[in-house]
């Protein structure tokens, strides 16, 4: 194991909170748009919308799924848009999506790819 840590920059964390049962569709859409993987977990939401959503009278389920996707800054807009559509987030009470800039991150990167990214190999 190497002592070198490959630090990646220019990335964002896309967080998408959707109704229970929607995460699979959101992840598939993100992968088609170029996402490499996703983390999905369950959550329980609370708040003013828990009762009923305004005049529309839509009941909002408190059980949620949260999808985390780390993407390069170049791909993030496309992935974000596809996730928004797949999660039906243009419908009241279906959820929300947002991005958070990542200052730096590290994970296993194969040696040959790390060299290519650093410009050592042409």
C-alpha positions, 0 to 999 in steps of 0.5 A: 500500500502506498503512502501517497494520497491522491486528493481530488478537487473540483467536485460537488456532493449532490444531495437528493431527498425523495419520497420513499421508493423513488431513490432507485429511479433517481440513481439510475438517471444519475448513472445514465448521466455519468455518475459513477455511484451513489449512497442511499439511506433512509431518513424521517422528515419533519416540519410544517409540511408534515400535516398537509401541503397548503391549498392543494391538500397533498399529504406529505409522507415523512419517510424519505430516501436520501441519495448522495452522489459525488460528481466532478464539477463538469458533470454536476449540472447534467446529473443534477437535472436528470436526478431532478426529473427522475425524482419528480421534484417539480411536484409539490411535496416530492422532495428537494435536491441541492449541491455542496462544493467539496474542497477535497476528497480522497479515495483509491485511484489506480496508479496509472490513472493518478499518473495520467491525471497529474500529467506524468504520463502522455 
